[in-house]
Amino acid sequence: MDERFPTSNPQASRPSPWLAGHFGLIRAGGHVLDLACGYGRHARALTALGHPVLAVDRDPQALATLAGTPGITTLTADLEGAPWPLAGQRFDAILVSHYLHRPLFAHLLGALAEDGVLLYETFARGNEQFGRPRNPDFLLHPNELLTAFVPSLTVVSFAQGVVDTPHAAVVQRLCAVGPAYPWPPRLPAA
């Protein structure tokens, strides 16, 4: 089992409530990249809202579960050991959940449309006290998502710290928009 991705979570098939709360910022019908999508919990939720999704993962078996889902295109790609597979492509939104490979940060900025939305949620330092991932290579430093994406993007929402659901973990969350995004964005309901 991949140390980065806890699998004992019974809610693993549900989209992250925090991420889903920001889906309304994506323009109607906007094309979304779900990077390291796994079994596609977010891709499925996004297509249900009318967004075409490119679901990318290294696991062809996980991607096979999305075969035939209207609105979802899949791409099997090694995001860490091969060149960036989406050169020249732009997306209205990019979503990354429970995945961290720092060399991709620049590619994400380059692939996001000028009026696009970046949604990023993953584990952070301190998570080792709760379980996997424990490897520091897979844990964000305090404020790391801010450092990586600002000032290129404008922060709509940022949080970091301990969460209790769906299981205890230390996470960092960023919702940011490109420089041409219509201002002001509508915040999700509390």
Backbone as a chain_set.jsonl record, in Angstrom:
{"seq": "MDERFPTSNPQASRPSPWLAGHFGLIRAGGHVLDLACGYGRHARALTALGHPVLAVDRDPQALATLAGTPGITTLTADLEGAPWPLAGQRFDAILVSHYLHRPLFAHLLGALAEDGVLLYETFARGNEQFGRPRNPDFLLHPNELLTAFVPSLTVVSFAQGVVDTPHAAVVQRLCAVGPAYPWPPRLPAA", "coords": {"N": [[0.842, -1.176, 0.0], [0.492, 2.25, -0.711], [2.249, 4.555, 1.116], [1.497, 7.204, 1.299], [-1.238, 7.447, 1.138], [-3.854, 6.964, 3.118], [-6.021, 4.181, 3.48], [-7.964, 3.075, 5.029], [-10.188, 4.509, 5.505], [-13.627, 4.858, 5.723], [-15.069, 6.831, 4.466], [-13.838, 7.422, 2.152], [-14.811, 7.416, -0.429], [-16.416, 9.599, -0.657], [-16.56, 13.037, -1.641], [-14.224, 15.48, -0.445], [-15.537, 17.575, 1.989], [-14.629, 20.218, 2.336], [-13.26, 20.831, -0.055], [-15.371, 20.375, -1.891], [-17.085, 22.367, -1.061], [-16.057, 24.569, -2.303], [-16.458, 24.214, -4.99], [-18.33, 25.72, -6.336], [-17.031, 27.993, -7.204], [-15.881, 27.45, -9.6], [-16.135, 28.149, -13.001], [-19.224, 27.821, -14.815], [-19.574, 24.797, -16.455], [-16.841, 24.593, -16.698], [-13.637, 23.228, -17.546], [-12.002, 20.732, -15.756], [-9.07, 19.653, -14.082], [-8.336, 16.819, -12.359], [-5.961, 15.926, -10.408], [-3.85, 13.199, -9.672], [-5.976, 11.506, -9.006], [-6.916, 9.095, -7.958], [-9.514, 6.903, -7.214], [-11.398, 8.617, -8.14], [-13.254, 10.206, -6.639], [-13.669, 12.988, -6.427], [-13.723, 13.732, -9.111], [-16.064, 12.471, -9.995], [-18.001, 13.857, -8.505], [-17.671, 16.424, -9.527], [-18.336, 16.11, -12.26], [-21.004, 15.56, -11.955], [-21.907, 18.067, -11.446], [-21.757, 19.217, -13.876], [-19.251, 19.676, -14.99], [-16.702, 18.976, -17.276], [-14.14, 16.584, -16.801], [-10.692, 15.885, -16.571], [-9.223, 13.153, -15.423], [-6.425, 12.21, -13.773], [-4.039, 9.775, -12.986], [-1.597, 7.49, -11.634], [-2.329, 4.898, -11.388], [-3.679, 2.443, -13.211], [-5.733, 0.651, -12.628], [-7.328, 1.945, -10.729], [-8.179, 4.105, -12.291], [-9.645, 2.69, -14.177], [-12.051, 2.252, -12.935], [-13.442, 4.484, -13.482], [-14.098, 4.349, -16.095], [-16.228, 4.899, -18.795], [-17.795, 6.715, -17.444], [-19.828, 9.416, -17.903], [-18.537, 12.5, -19.04], [-16.05, 12.283, -17.889], [-12.681, 11.991, -18.654], [-9.892, 9.899, -18.762], [-6.431, 9.623, -17.817], [-3.583, 7.779, -17.657], [-0.706, 8.317, -15.933], [2.669, 8.768, -14.979], [3.426, 10.878, -12.633], [5.666, 11.599, -11.299], [8.023, 10.383, -12.21], [8.331, 10.872, -14.877], [8.2, 13.113, -17.74], [6.165, 16.107, -17.478], [2.881, 15.417, -18.266], [0.954, 17.023, -19.445], [1.644, 19.193, -20.986], [1.182, 22.369, -22.381], [-1.565, 22.321, -22.077], [-4.513, 23.833, -20.658], [-6.551, 24.56, -17.819], [-9.754, 25.222, -16.374], [-10.098, 24.783, -13.752], [-8.11, 23.28, -11.225], [-7.693, 20.479, -9.272], [-6.299, 19.06, -6.418], [-5.905, 16.474, -4.233], [-4.844, 15.011, -1.28], [-2.25, 14.472, -2.189], [1.146, 15.019, -2.874], [3.724, 16.343, -4.606], [6.237, 18.208, -4.885], [7.779, 19.256, -7.146], [5.823, 19.549, -9.091], [4.423, 21.894, -8.669], [5.04, 24.251, -10.187], [4.2, 23.412, -12.709], [1.467, 23.164, -12.259], [0.722, 25.828, -11.875], [1.267, 26.765, -14.457], [-0.609, 25.355, -15.922], [-3.051, 26.279, -15.157], [-5.841, 28.186, -16.038], [-6.002, 31.733, -16.693], [-8.192, 32.827, -15.405], [-8.78, 30.857, -13.643], [-9.363, 28.327, -11.038], [-7.659, 27.073, -8.281], [-7.687, 24.263, -6.294], [-6.529, 22.812, -3.465], [-5.694, 20.297, -1.244], [-4.031, 18.69, 1.257], [-1.882, 16.593, 3.278], [-0.033, 17.72, 6.183], [2.91, 18.779, 8.052], [3.222, 17.29, 11.231], [1.261, 15.486, 10.972], [2.249, 12.976, 11.3], [1.843, 12.15, 13.903], [-0.698, 11.16, 13.894], [-0.921, 9.18, 12.005], [-0.539, 7.764, 8.716], [0.206, 9.913, 5.928], [3.614, 9.667, 7.064], [6.125, 10.216, 6.274], [8.316, 12.873, 5.783], [8.656, 13.886, 3.204], [6.181, 13.827, 2.092], [4.643, 15.596, 3.438], [3.393, 18.79, 3.966], [5.119, 21.827, 4.757], [4.59, 24.362, 7.308], [2.487, 26.875, 6.008], [3.25, 26.295, 3.381], [1.796, 25.893, 0.951], [0.871, 28.463, 0.493], [3.281, 29.828, 0.08], [4.12, 28.56, -2.245], [2.201, 29.227, -4.217], [1.373, 31.878, -4.087], [2.624, 35.04, -4.924], [1.414, 34.534, -7.411], [-1.18, 33.59, -7.636], [-4.388, 34.522, -6.241], [-5.443, 34.302, -2.946], [-8.367, 32.769, -1.873], [-9.319, 31.185, 0.129], [-7.745, 29.747, 2.936], [-6.411, 27.293, 5.039], [-4.934, 25.62, 7.802], [-4.007, 22.95, 9.902], [-5.193, 20.79, 12.581], [-7.617, 18.36, 11.84], [-10.638, 16.568, 12.558], [-12.346, 14.948, 11.155], [-12.551, 13.226, 8.011], [-11.06, 11.539, 9.562], [-8.678, 11.871, 12.23], [-6.175, 14.176, 11.449], [-3.448, 16.17, 10.189], [-3.752, 18.861, 8.149], [-3.399, 20.899, 5.195], [-4.971, 23.452, 3.409], [-5.892, 25.012, 0.408], [-7.57, 27.395, -1.482], [-7.397, 29.116, -4.358], [-7.347, 31.742, -6.802], [-6.85, 32.654, -10.266], [-5.245, 35.574, -11.807], [-7.093, 36.814, -13.517], [-9.558, 36.157, -12.61], [-13.019, 36.777, -11.991], [-13.697, 39.362, -9.765], [-15.356, 40.206, -6.717], [-14.827, 36.844, -5.461], [-17.413, 34.45, -4.706], [-17.885, 33.296, -1.499], [-17.974, 30.032, 0.019], [-20.842, 28.709, 1.774], [-20.948, 28.743, 5.323]], "CA": [[0.0, 0.0, 0.0], [1.244, 3.5, -0.81], [2.3, 5.192, 2.438], [0.932, 8.545, 1.269], [-2.683, 7.465, 1.028], [-4.56, 6.056, 4.024], [-7.148, 3.563, 2.792], [-8.917, 2.504, 5.972], [-11.234, 5.506, 5.699], [-14.874, 4.465, 5.07], [-15.624, 7.952, 3.715], [-12.906, 7.721, 1.065], [-15.498, 7.586, -1.708], [-17.115, 10.88, -0.647], [-15.649, 14.17, -1.843], [-13.881, 16.291, 0.71], [-16.501, 18.666, 2.141], [-13.979, 21.518, 2.166], [-13.071, 21.029, -1.487], [-16.684, 20.474, -2.525], [-17.645, 23.667, -0.711], [-15.491, 25.58, -3.202], [-16.738, 23.881, -6.389], [-19.134, 26.794, -6.923], [-16.165, 29.022, -7.775], [-15.486, 27.033, -10.949], [-17.122, 28.669, -13.957], [-20.164, 26.825, -15.325], [-19.048, 23.987, -17.544], [-15.385, 24.697, -16.759], [-12.864, 21.995, -17.66], [-11.274, 20.528, -14.504], [-8.036, 18.633, -13.951], [-8.278, 16.165, -11.049], [-4.61, 15.375, -10.453], [-3.676, 12.102, -8.721], [-7.394, 11.394, -8.654], [-7.289, 7.83, -7.334], [-10.739, 6.307, -7.741], [-12.216, 9.645, -8.771], [-14.371, 10.726, -5.834], [-13.911, 14.387, -6.772], [-14.088, 13.773, -10.529], [-17.484, 12.1, -10.092], [-18.803, 14.961, -7.966], [-17.567, 17.552, -10.451], [-19.128, 15.855, -13.464], [-22.414, 15.677, -11.568], [-22.199, 19.5, -11.491], [-21.667, 19.668, -15.258], [-17.877, 19.994, -15.388], [-15.882, 17.903, -17.846], [-12.977, 16.366, -15.942], [-9.59, 15.013, -16.935], [-8.796, 12.475, -14.204], [-5.067, 11.702, -14.003], [-3.46, 9.002, -11.891], [-0.62, 6.499, -12.096], [-2.905, 3.572, -11.18], [-4.675, 2.157, -14.241], [-6.883, -0.048, -12.044], [-8.198, 2.965, -10.149], [-8.79, 4.845, -13.4], [-10.604, 1.818, -14.852], [-13.36, 2.376, -12.279], [-14.097, 5.668, -14.043], [-14.381, 4.089, -17.51], [-17.63, 5.021, -19.177], [-18.498, 7.763, -16.7], [-19.979, 10.584, -18.772], [-17.865, 13.727, -18.623], [-14.712, 12.032, -17.343], [-11.635, 11.419, -19.485], [-8.812, 9.469, -17.875], [-5.07, 9.571, -18.332], [-2.624, 7.12, -16.783], [0.565, 9.035, -16.073], [3.621, 8.812, -13.875], [3.618, 12.302, -12.391], [6.916, 11.838, -10.587], [9.196, 9.833, -12.871], [8.273, 11.132, -16.314], [7.903, 14.53, -18.004], [4.798, 16.588, -17.249], [2.13, 14.876, -19.402], [-0.104, 17.938, -19.885], [2.27, 20.401, -21.528], [0.366, 23.156, -23.3], [-2.992, 22.268, -21.745], [-4.962, 24.771, -19.611], [-7.772, 24.105, -17.172], [-10.508, 26.225, -15.632], [-9.864, 24.469, -12.344], [-7.227, 22.153, -10.929], [-7.949, 19.954, -7.931], [-5.326, 18.087, -5.921], [-6.306, 16.036, -2.897], [-4.029, 13.955, -0.666], [-1.104, 14.17, -3.039], [2.16, 16.058, -2.826], [4.999, 16.192, -5.313], [6.57, 19.627, -5.005], [8.193, 19.706, -8.475], [4.666, 19.817, -9.948], [3.811, 23.192, -8.372], [5.196, 25.162, -11.332], [3.343, 22.901, -13.783], [0.083, 23.493, -11.927], [0.541, 27.251, -12.193], [1.258, 26.909, -15.903], [-1.781, 24.697, -16.507], [-4.278, 26.921, -14.683], [-6.292, 29.331, -16.836], [-5.845, 33.025, -16.014], [-9.362, 33.048, -14.544], [-9.047, 29.541, -13.076], [-9.435, 28.074, -9.599], [-6.832, 25.981, -7.768], [-8.155, 23.682, -5.03], [-5.463, 21.902, -3.03], [-5.847, 19.851, 0.147], [-3.225, 17.513, 1.539], [-1.369, 16.45, 4.64], [1.013, 18.653, 6.582], [3.758, 18.372, 9.18], [2.454, 17.015, 12.433], [0.361, 14.367, 10.693], [2.871, 11.724, 11.726], [1.287, 11.746, 15.198], [-2.014, 10.553, 13.684], [-0.852, 8.058, 11.073], [0.07, 8.025, 7.421], [1.64, 9.735, 5.715], [4.557, 10.1, 8.093], [7.346, 10.611, 5.583], [8.311, 14.321, 5.59], [8.562, 14.226, 1.786], [4.77, 13.875, 1.724], [3.972, 16.485, 4.39], [3.67, 20.21, 3.729], [5.623, 22.675, 5.831], [3.628, 25.432, 7.58], [2.302, 27.907, 4.972], [3.943, 25.942, 2.139], [0.969, 26.143, -0.23], [0.885, 29.912, 0.262], [4.591, 30.162, -0.486], [4.236, 27.99, -3.592], [1.246, 29.717, -5.208], [1.138, 33.319, -3.959], [1.605, 35.967, -5.405], [0.877, 34.237, -8.741], [-2.62, 33.429, -7.476], [-4.982, 35.246, -5.118], [-6.043, 33.38, -1.99], [-9.765, 32.907, -1.49], [-9.463, 30.496, 1.41], [-6.567, 28.993, 3.339], [-6.493, 26.763, 6.399], [-3.972, 24.578, 8.143], [-4.137, 22.518, 11.286], [-5.74, 19.472, 12.876], [-9.031, 18.075, 11.58], [-11.079, 15.333, 13.2], [-13.107, 14.115, 10.23], [-13.13, 11.924, 8.305], [-10.211, 10.945, 10.596], [-7.74, 12.866, 12.741], [-5.044, 14.41, 10.55], [-3.007, 17.549, 10.034], [-3.903, 19.169, 6.733], [-3.288, 22.27, 4.712], [-5.976, 23.611, 2.357], [-5.8, 26.281, -0.307], [-8.384, 27.729, -2.637], [-6.84, 30.347, -4.908], [-7.822, 32.032, -8.16], [-5.92, 33.324, -11.152], [-5.334, 37.038, -11.818], [-8.226, 37.298, -14.309], [-10.809, 35.657, -12.041], [-13.923, 37.887, -11.651], [-13.62, 39.693, -8.343], [-14.889, 39.271, -5.692], [-15.407, 35.501, -5.537], [-18.437, 34.126, -3.7], [-17.385, 32.333, -0.537], [-18.933, 28.967, 0.33], [-21.593, 28.87, 3.018], [-20.228, 28.162, 6.475]], "C": [[0.887, 1.24, 0.0], [1.141, 4.257, 0.508], [1.639, 6.567, 2.446], [-0.577, 8.555, 1.423], [-3.337, 6.482, 1.986], [-5.789, 5.483, 3.316], [-8.174, 2.974, 3.742], [-10.097, 3.431, 6.225], [-12.511, 5.097, 4.981], [-15.496, 5.588, 4.251], [-14.778, 8.297, 2.494], [-13.611, 7.925, -0.269], [-16.285, 8.895, -1.779], [-16.127, 12.007, -0.918], [-15.362, 14.883, -0.527], [-14.897, 17.424, 0.833], [-15.876, 20.042, 1.926], [-13.777, 21.807, 0.678], [-14.414, 21.241, -2.182], [-17.35, 21.814, -2.225], [-17.162, 24.787, -1.607], [-15.767, 25.3, -4.683], [-17.537, 24.979, -7.078], [-18.312, 27.926, -7.509], [-15.737, 28.703, -9.205], [-16.562, 27.503, -11.924], [-17.976, 27.53, -14.5], [-19.571, 26.098, -16.516], [-17.543, 24.001, -17.674], [-14.702, 23.34, -16.742], [-11.932, 21.87, -16.456], [-10.241, 19.422, -14.654], [-8.079, 18.117, -12.519], [-6.985, 15.366, -11.051], [-4.404, 14.37, -9.329], [-5.036, 11.756, -8.127], [-7.772, 10.11, -7.942], [-8.52, 7.249, -8.016], [-11.763, 7.35, -8.192], [-13.376, 10.192, -7.964], [-14.68, 12.179, -6.177], [-14.318, 14.527, -8.234], [-15.568, 13.46, -10.709], [-18.377, 13.241, -9.611], [-18.8, 16.153, -8.921], [-18.365, 17.324, -11.729], [-20.615, 15.928, -13.161], [-22.858, 17.14, -11.582], [-22.055, 20.074, -12.902], [-20.284, 20.047, -15.74], [-17.226, 18.799, -16.076], [-14.577, 17.812, -17.06], [-11.961, 15.475, -16.647], [-9.054, 14.451, -15.624], [-7.462, 11.795, -14.487], [-4.585, 10.963, -12.77], [-2.467, 8.018, -12.481], [-1.178, 5.082, -12.053], [-3.988, 3.274, -12.217], [-5.907, 1.43, -13.695], [-7.852, 0.94, -11.409], [-8.916, 3.731, -11.254], [-9.833, 4.007, -14.137], [-11.987, 1.907, -14.217], [-14.131, 3.586, -12.794], [-14.496, 5.471, -15.504], [-15.878, 4.171, -17.765], [-18.418, 6.051, -18.403], [-18.602, 8.996, -17.581], [-19.28, 11.81, -18.188], [-16.472, 13.543, -18.079], [-13.84, 11.373, -18.411], [-10.505, 11.046, -18.543], [-7.478, 9.465, -18.606], [-4.196, 8.897, -17.29], [-1.278, 7.789, -17.013], [1.381, 8.924, -14.798], [3.977, 10.276, -13.662], [4.964, 12.619, -11.748], [8.149, 11.381, -11.353], [9.243, 10.071, -14.364], [8.02, 12.62, -16.52], [6.425, 14.845, -17.754], [3.946, 16.193, -18.458], [1.107, 15.84, -20.013], [0.447, 19.243, -20.443], [1.353, 21.068, -22.544], [-1.123, 23.137, -23.009], [-3.308, 23.236, -20.613], [-6.313, 24.303, -19.092], [-8.428, 25.255, -16.415], [-10.404, 25.994, -14.133], [-8.923, 23.278, -12.264], [-7.476, 21.773, -9.482], [-6.881, 18.923, -7.597], [-5.72, 17.751, -4.494], [-5.429, 14.87, -2.449], [-2.888, 13.507, -1.565], [-0.133, 15.344, -2.961], [3.409, 15.606, -3.572], [5.403, 17.615, -5.704], [7.03, 20.072, -6.395], [7.02, 19.995, -9.423], [4.058, 21.2, -9.725], [3.886, 24.149, -9.569], [4.327, 24.717, -12.507], [1.874, 23.234, -13.513], [-0.202, 24.959, -12.237], [0.449, 27.465, -13.696], [0.02, 26.328, -16.567], [-3.1, 25.357, -16.1], [-4.608, 28.122, -15.562], [-6.159, 30.607, -16.014], [-7.013, 33.343, -15.074], [-9.765, 31.752, -13.841], [-9.007, 29.495, -11.56], [-8.535, 26.891, -9.266], [-7.402, 25.555, -6.418], [-7.149, 22.618, -4.615], [-5.676, 21.582, -1.563], [-4.998, 18.606, 0.346], [-2.654, 17.584, 2.949], [-0.194, 17.384, 4.904], [1.794, 18.105, 7.775], [2.935, 18.294, 10.449], [1.524, 15.831, 12.234], [0.928, 13.038, 11.173], [2.349, 11.245, 13.081], [-0.057, 11.027, 15.054], [-1.975, 9.334, 12.776], [-0.188, 8.469, 9.782], [-0.588, 9.209, 6.751], [2.464, 10.285, 6.881], [5.843, 10.646, 7.481], [7.305, 12.125, 5.331], [8.25, 14.759, 4.127], [7.116, 14.406, 1.344], [3.955, 14.758, 2.661], [4.383, 17.929, 4.118], [4.249, 20.876, 4.971], [4.564, 23.741, 6.127], [3.663, 26.494, 6.474], [2.88, 27.544, 3.61], [3.091, 26.182, 0.893], [0.894, 27.635, -0.539], [2.18, 30.325, -0.427], [4.697, 29.708, -1.938], [3.378, 28.712, -4.625], [0.925, 31.204, -5.13], [2.494, 33.993, -4.133], [1.044, 35.658, -6.788], [-0.642, 34.129, -8.725], [-3.087, 34.243, -6.271], [-5.721, 34.259, -4.229], [-7.501, 33.755, -1.743], [-9.954, 32.318, -0.099], [-8.187, 29.714, 1.683], [-6.773, 28.534, 4.771], [-5.389, 25.733, 6.578], [-4.14, 24.238, 9.604], [-4.756, 21.133, 11.377], [-7.216, 19.431, 12.514], [-9.368, 16.745, 12.25], [-11.824, 14.398, 12.254], [-12.552, 14.246, 8.819], [-12.3, 11.106, 9.29], [-9.242, 12.029, 11.042], [-6.526, 12.95, 11.815], [-4.643, 15.872, 10.655], [-3.017, 17.832, 8.537], [-3.598, 20.635, 6.47], [-4.213, 22.348, 3.499], [-5.836, 24.992, 1.733], [-6.824, 26.319, -1.429], [-7.861, 29.072, -3.111], [-7.303, 30.501, -6.351], [-6.758, 32.791, -8.941], [-6.176, 34.827, -11.214], [-6.522, 37.591, -12.607], [-9.571, 36.8, -13.771], [-11.709, 36.844, -11.678], [-13.958, 38.126, -10.137], [-14.854, 40.425, -7.896], [-15.525, 37.893, -5.885], [-16.467, 35.324, -4.448], [-17.885, 33.042, -2.79], [-18.437, 31.249, -0.275], [-19.652, 29.265, 1.636], [-20.835, 28.182, 4.147], [-20.838, 26.847, 6.885]], "O": [[1.93, 1.257, 0.655], [0.037, 4.563, 0.959], [1.256, 7.049, 3.512], [-1.146, 9.578, 1.805], [-3.375, 5.285, 1.703], [-6.512, 6.209, 2.634], [-9.174, 2.419, 3.286], [-10.926, 3.146, 7.089], [-12.51, 4.991, 3.755], [-16.366, 5.329, 3.42], [-14.976, 9.34, 1.873], [-13.047, 8.557, -1.162], [-16.772, 9.262, -2.849], [-14.98, 11.945, -0.476], [-16.185, 14.875, 0.388], [-15.101, 18.166, -0.128], [-16.528, 20.938, 1.388], [-14.088, 22.902, 0.208], [-14.573, 22.176, -2.967], [-18.098, 22.334, -3.053], [-17.787, 25.846, -1.668], [-15.349, 26.077, -5.542], [-17.426, 25.148, -8.293], [-18.852, 28.749, -8.248], [-15.284, 29.585, -9.934], [-17.753, 27.282, -11.701], [-17.502, 26.401, -14.628], [-19.12, 26.725, -17.475], [-17.004, 23.481, -18.651], [-15.117, 22.425, -16.031], [-11.162, 22.786, -16.165], [-10.502, 18.389, -15.27], [-7.883, 18.88, -11.574], [-6.913, 14.275, -11.617], [-4.737, 14.642, -8.176], [-5.213, 11.722, -6.909], [-8.859, 10.034, -7.367], [-8.563, 7.12, -9.24], [-12.875, 6.996, -8.584], [-14.385, 10.602, -8.537], [-15.849, 12.563, -6.213], [-15.168, 15.355, -8.561], [-16.249, 14.118, -11.495], [-19.389, 13.551, -10.239], [-19.825, 16.812, -9.095], [-19.005, 18.248, -12.229], [-21.403, 16.317, -14.022], [-24.048, 17.425, -11.713], [-22.211, 21.278, -13.101], [-20.146, 20.675, -16.789], [-17.202, 17.708, -15.506], [-13.985, 18.829, -16.698], [-12.311, 14.454, -17.239], [-8.497, 15.186, -14.81], [-7.377, 10.91, -15.338], [-4.705, 11.457, -11.649], [-2.488, 7.743, -13.681], [-0.58, 4.162, -12.612], [-5.099, 3.795, -12.115], [-7.002, 1.576, -14.237], [-9.067, 0.787, -11.538], [-10.119, 3.977, -11.165], [-10.802, 4.552, -14.665], [-12.991, 1.664, -14.887], [-15.336, 3.7, -12.568], [-15.158, 6.329, -16.088], [-16.683, 3.585, -17.04], [-19.602, 6.248, -18.677], [-17.583, 9.566, -17.971], [-19.413, 12.116, -17.003], [-15.77, 14.522, -17.828], [-14.2, 10.348, -18.99], [-10.191, 11.801, -17.622], [-7.407, 9.326, -19.827], [-4.078, 9.385, -16.166], [-0.771, 7.827, -18.134], [0.849, 8.979, -13.689], [4.747, 10.848, -14.433], [5.354, 13.783, -11.665], [9.227, 11.943, -11.16], [10.108, 9.527, -15.05], [7.663, 13.32, -15.573], [5.564, 13.968, -17.811], [4.261, 16.599, -19.577], [0.459, 15.498, -21.003], [-0.214, 20.28, -20.377], [0.82, 20.419, -23.444], [-1.877, 23.877, -23.641], [-2.489, 23.444, -19.717], [-7.112, 23.725, -19.828], [-7.753, 26.139, -15.888], [-10.603, 26.916, -13.341], [-8.939, 22.39, -13.117], [-7.473, 22.619, -8.587], [-6.594, 18.027, -8.392], [-5.852, 18.637, -3.65], [-5.294, 13.872, -3.156], [-2.602, 12.316, -1.683], [-0.538, 16.507, -2.981], [4.054, 14.622, -3.212], [4.961, 18.145, -6.723], [6.697, 21.185, -6.801], [7.218, 20.629, -10.46], [3.241, 21.636, -10.535], [2.891, 24.785, -9.916], [3.778, 25.555, -13.223], [1.127, 23.55, -14.439], [-1.247, 25.289, -12.797], [-0.364, 28.265, -14.159], [-0.362, 26.76, -17.654], [-4.152, 25.023, -16.645], [-3.754, 28.975, -15.802], [-6.2, 30.567, -14.785], [-6.843, 34.041, -14.074], [-10.929, 31.562, -13.486], [-8.669, 30.472, -10.892], [-8.631, 25.835, -9.89], [-7.577, 26.375, -5.517], [-6.942, 21.638, -5.33], [-5.821, 22.482, -0.736], [-5.213, 17.588, -0.311], [-2.919, 18.521, 3.701], [0.532, 17.782, 3.993], [1.406, 17.124, 8.409], [2.066, 19.128, 10.702], [1.049, 15.238, 13.203], [0.184, 12.09, 11.423], [2.409, 10.051, 13.374], [-0.505, 10.361, 15.987], [-2.91, 8.534, 12.781], [0.62, 9.397, 9.747], [-1.768, 9.488, 6.96], [2.067, 11.222, 7.572], [6.554, 11.437, 8.1], [6.353, 12.614, 4.724], [7.837, 15.882, 3.837], [6.85, 15.061, 0.336], [2.727, 14.683, 2.681], [5.57, 18.246, 4.049], [3.902, 20.521, 6.097], [3.715, 24.002, 5.275], [4.732, 26.947, 6.064], [2.99, 28.419, 2.752], [3.615, 26.631, -0.126], [0.857, 28.027, -1.706], [2.166, 31.082, -1.398], [5.295, 30.396, -2.765], [3.77, 28.808, -5.788], [0.266, 31.737, -6.023], [3.459, 33.537, -3.52], [0.258, 36.452, -7.305], [-1.31, 34.526, -9.68], [-2.295, 34.604, -5.4], [-6.535, 33.471, -4.71], [-7.823, 34.906, -1.445], [-10.658, 32.88, 0.739], [-7.618, 29.097, 0.782], [-7.252, 29.292, 5.614], [-4.971, 25.068, 5.629], [-4.384, 25.109, 10.439], [-4.834, 20.401, 10.39], [-7.972, 20.347, 12.838], [-8.493, 15.909, 12.478], [-11.926, 13.199, 12.513], [-12.104, 15.336, 8.463], [-12.773, 10.091, 9.801], [-9.009, 12.996, 10.317], [-5.932, 11.936, 11.449], [-5.404, 16.705, 11.148], [-2.373, 17.131, 7.757], [-3.547, 21.47, 7.373], [-4.243, 21.441, 2.667], [-5.684, 25.998, 2.426], [-6.927, 25.385, -2.224], [-7.877, 30.052, -2.366], [-7.61, 29.521, -7.029], [-5.898, 33.466, -8.376], [-7.204, 35.303, -10.731], [-6.919, 38.735, -12.384], [-10.605, 36.999, -14.408], [-11.223, 37.824, -11.113], [-14.213, 37.216, -9.348], [-15.373, 41.23, -8.669], [-16.633, 37.788, -6.411], [-16.414, 35.972, -3.403], [-17.464, 31.986, -3.262], [-19.638, 31.512, -0.34], [-19.136, 29.982, 2.494], [-20.168, 27.168, 3.94], [-20.367, 26.216, 7.831]]}, "num_chains": 1, "name": "protein.A"}
